[in-house]
């Protein structure tokens, strides 16, 4: 990343919480809904702890969601039909709009405002949105352990993720690191929305997806993954000679 504005890291964690607003708790009261809340459908297990470790180690701001994705999905645009979880889709338009105002709009505004300040200061905003994914979905075992999601049409994103992948494979060769897997980096979400606002040479948006098998395992294994991600992210942020 030599010859370019200095990168400044901004971390977010859209699916950090499985909290339910008090006035909606009766919709989540039975055992089935409680189990759903505690599962990968309620939030990204282990993602917030990882994001906090990265934020501390790299001295970066972290913006974390405060509501379960089963109420409002903070990684979908407000006009996406699936921005509301199934348990609340029958709410009337006024109630749904209130949920967007209370949870979705503030999160997007906080992240967006910080990114804008970085760019206005003449720096490069490196936005890493920290997520996790379930090891098995609909009976399919996901082999990827770390996914780096980006827009291939944006050269800095493509180059940074290629470099980050190489670094990860060098320090942790046992990990299966893939780009744009298990999801596509151009899918609807917060980084995609910010790409529409900021030029490709000033905003780099990457979604870091980590297999929950790595984040919910033994303490030493979790620490090893966190350390590998921290060290390699720091390395790719350092300008090359």
C-alpha positions as CSV (number, residue, x, y, z in Angstrom):
1,X,0.0,0.0,0.0
2,X,3.0,2.3,-0.6
3,X,2.6,5.7,-2.2
4,X,-1.0,6.0,-1.0
5,X,-2.7,7.8,1.9
6,X,-2.0,6.3,5.3
7,X,-4.5,3.6,6.1
8,X,-6.6,4.1,9.3
9,X,-8.5,1.1,10.5
10,X,-12.2,1.2,11.4
11,X,-13.8,-1.9,12.8
12,X,-17.5,-2.8,13.0
13,X,-19.4,-5.8,14.1
14,X,-23.0,-5.7,12.8
15,X,-24.2,-9.0,14.3
16,X,-22.5,-8.5,17.7
17,X,-25.6,-8.9,19.9
18,X,-28.6,-11.2,20.3
19,X,-30.5,-8.7,22.5
20,X,-34.2,-8.2,22.0
21,X,-36.0,-4.8,22.6
22,X,-38.1,-5.0,25.8
23,X,-41.4,-4.4,23.9
24,X,-40.7,-7.4,21.6
25,X,-39.6,-10.0,24.1
26,X,-42.9,-11.7,24.2
27,X,-42.3,-12.7,20.6
28,X,-39.2,-14.5,21.7
29,X,-40.5,-16.1,24.9
30,X,-40.8,-19.8,24.0
31,X,-38.0,-22.3,24.0
32,X,-37.8,-22.5,20.2
33,X,-37.3,-18.8,19.9
34,X,-34.8,-18.7,22.7
35,X,-32.8,-21.4,21.0
36,X,-32.9,-19.5,17.8
37,X,-31.7,-16.4,19.5
38,X,-28.7,-18.3,21.0
39,X,-27.8,-19.8,17.6
40,X,-26.0,-18.4,14.5
41,X,-29.4,-17.1,13.3
42,X,-29.6,-14.7,16.3
43,X,-26.1,-13.3,16.1
44,X,-22.5,-14.0,15.0
45,X,-21.1,-16.2,17.7
46,X,-17.6,-15.2,18.8
47,X,-17.5,-12.2,16.5
48,X,-17.7,-9.4,19.1
49,X,-15.0,-11.0,21.3
50,X,-12.7,-11.2,18.2
51,X,-13.5,-7.6,17.2
52,X,-12.8,-6.3,20.6
53,X,-9.4,-8.1,20.7
54,X,-8.5,-6.6,17.3
55,X,-9.6,-3.1,18.4
56,X,-7.5,-3.2,21.6
57,X,-4.4,-4.6,19.9
58,X,-4.6,-2.4,16.9
59,X,-5.9,0.7,18.7
60,X,-8.8,1.0,16.3
61,X,-12.4,2.3,17.0
62,X,-15.0,-0.4,17.1
63,X,-18.7,0.1,16.3
64,X,-20.8,-2.8,17.5
65,X,-24.5,-3.6,16.9
66,X,-26.8,-3.8,19.9
67,X,-29.8,-5.8,18.6
68,X,-30.3,-9.3,17.3
69,X,-30.5,-9.8,13.5
70,X,-33.8,-11.5,14.1
71,X,-35.2,-8.1,14.8
72,X,-33.1,-5.8,12.5
73,X,-30.2,-7.0,10.4
74,X,-27.6,-4.3,10.5
75,X,-25.8,-5.7,7.6
76,X,-28.6,-5.2,5.1
77,X,-29.7,-2.0,3.6
78,X,-32.8,-0.4,5.1
79,X,-34.8,-1.1,1.9
80,X,-33.8,-4.8,1.7
81,X,-37.0,-6.9,2.3
82,X,-34.9,-9.1,4.7
83,X,-33.7,-6.3,6.9
84,X,-36.3,-7.4,9.4
85,X,-36.2,-10.8,10.9
86,X,-39.1,-13.2,10.4
87,X,-40.4,-12.8,14.0
88,X,-41.1,-9.1,13.4
89,X,-42.1,-8.9,9.8
90,X,-45.8,-8.8,10.7
91,X,-45.3,-5.5,12.5
92,X,-47.0,-2.6,10.9
93,X,-45.1,0.0,8.8
94,X,-44.9,2.5,11.7
95,X,-43.4,0.0,14.1
96,X,-40.9,-1.3,11.5
97,X,-39.8,2.3,10.7
98,X,-39.3,2.9,14.5
99,X,-37.0,-0.1,14.7
100,X,-34.9,1.2,11.8
101,X,-34.6,4.6,13.5
102,X,-33.7,3.1,16.8
103,X,-31.2,0.5,15.7
104,X,-30.3,0.5,12.1
105,X,-29.9,4.2,11.2
106,X,-27.6,5.0,14.2
107,X,-25.2,2.2,13.5
108,X,-24.9,3.0,9.9
109,X,-24.5,6.7,10.7
110,X,-21.8,6.1,13.3
111,X,-19.7,4.0,11.0
112,X,-20.3,6.2,8.0
113,X,-19.4,9.4,9.9
114,X,-16.2,7.9,11.2
115,X,-15.2,6.7,7.7
116,X,-16.0,10.1,6.3
117,X,-13.8,11.8,8.9
118,X,-10.9,9.6,8.1
119,X,-11.2,10.4,4.4
120,X,-11.7,14.1,5.0
121,X,-8.4,14.0,7.0
122,X,-6.6,12.8,3.9
123,X,-6.2,9.2,5.0
124,X,-7.4,5.9,3.6
125,X,-10.3,4.3,5.5
126,X,-9.8,0.6,5.9
127,X,-13.1,-0.7,7.2
128,X,-13.1,-4.3,8.4
129,X,-16.5,-5.6,9.3
130,X,-16.0,-8.6,11.6
131,X,-18.4,-11.5,11.2
132,X,-18.6,-15.2,11.9
133,X,-20.4,-18.0,10.1
134,X,-21.8,-21.4,11.1
135,X,-19.7,-24.4,10.2
136,X,-22.8,-26.2,8.8
137,X,-25.7,-24.6,6.9
138,X,-28.7,-26.5,5.6
139,X,-26.7,-29.8,5.9
140,X,-23.7,-28.5,4.0
141,X,-20.4,-28.5,5.8
142,X,-18.4,-25.3,5.1
143,X,-14.7,-26.0,4.6
144,X,-13.6,-22.4,4.7
145,X,-12.2,-21.3,8.0
146,X,-11.4,-17.6,7.2
147,X,-13.1,-15.7,4.5
148,X,-12.1,-12.3,3.2
149,X,-15.0,-10.6,1.4
150,X,-14.4,-7.7,-1.0
151,X,-15.4,-6.2,-4.3
152,X,-13.1,-7.5,-7.0
153,X,-13.8,-4.4,-9.1
154,X,-12.0,-2.2,-6.5
155,X,-8.2,-2.6,-7.0
156,X,-7.2,-1.7,-3.4
157,X,-9.6,-4.2,-1.9
158,X,-8.5,-6.9,-4.3
159,X,-4.8,-6.3,-3.6
160,X,-5.2,-6.0,0.2
161,X,-7.2,-9.2,0.5
162,X,-4.7,-11.1,-1.7
163,X,-1.9,-9.8,0.5
164,X,-3.8,-10.6,3.7
165,X,-4.5,-14.1,2.5
166,X,-0.8,-14.7,1.7
167,X,0.2,-13.4,5.2
168,X,-2.3,-15.6,6.9
169,X,-1.2,-18.7,5.0
170,X,2.4,-18.0,5.9
171,X,1.8,-17.6,9.7
172,X,-1.0,-20.2,10.0
173,X,-0.6,-22.7,7.1
174,X,-3.2,-25.0,8.7
175,X,-6.0,-22.5,8.1
176,X,-8.1,-22.6,5.0
177,X,-8.3,-19.0,3.9
178,X,-10.5,-18.1,0.9
179,X,-11.6,-14.9,-0.8
180,X,-15.2,-14.1,-1.3
181,X,-16.3,-17.3,0.5
182,X,-18.6,-18.3,2.1
183,X,-20.3,-15.2,0.7
184,X,-19.8,-12.7,-2.1
185,X,-18.2,-9.4,-1.0
186,X,-20.5,-7.4,-3.3
187,X,-23.6,-8.6,-1.6
188,X,-26.0,-6.1,0.0
189,X,-24.5,-4.8,3.3
190,X,-22.8,-1.9,5.0
191,X,-19.5,-2.0,3.2
192,X,-21.3,-2.2,-0.1
193,X,-23.3,0.9,0.8
194,X,-20.2,2.8,1.8
195,X,-18.5,1.9,-1.5
196,X,-21.3,3.8,-3.3
197,X,-20.4,6.9,-1.3
198,X,-16.6,6.9,-1.3
199,X,-14.0,6.4,-4.1
200,X,-12.1,3.2,-4.4
201,X,-8.8,4.8,-3.6
202,X,-10.0,6.3,-0.3
203,X,-12.3,3.6,1.1
204,X,-11.4,-0.1,1.4
205,X,-14.2,-2.3,2.8
206,X,-13.5,-5.8,3.8
207,X,-15.8,-8.3,5.6
208,X,-13.9,-10.7,7.7
209,X,-15.8,-14.0,8.1
210,X,-14.5,-16.5,10.6
211,X,-15.8,-20.0,11.0
212,X,-17.5,-20.3,14.4
213,X,-15.7,-23.6,14.9
214,X,-12.5,-21.6,15.4
215,X,-14.1,-18.9,17.6
216,X,-16.1,-21.3,19.9
217,X,-13.3,-23.8,20.5
218,X,-10.6,-24.1,23.2
219,X,-9.3,-20.9,24.6
220,X,-5.8,-21.4,23.2
221,X,-7.2,-22.1,19.7
222,X,-9.3,-18.9,19.8
223,X,-6.2,-16.9,20.9
224,X,-4.1,-18.4,18.1
225,X,-6.7,-17.3,15.5
226,X,-7.0,-13.9,17.0
227,X,-3.2,-13.4,17.1
228,X,-2.8,-14.5,13.5
229,X,-5.5,-12.1,12.3
230,X,-4.1,-9.3,14.4
231,X,-0.5,-9.7,13.2
232,X,-1.4,-10.2,9.6
233,X,-3.8,-7.3,9.5
234,X,-1.2,-5.0,11.1
235,X,1.3,-6.2,8.4
236,X,-1.0,-5.5,5.5
237,X,-1.6,-2.0,6.8
238,X,2.1,-1.2,6.9
239,X,3.2,0.5,3.7
240,X,5.7,-1.5,1.7
241,X,9.0,0.1,0.7
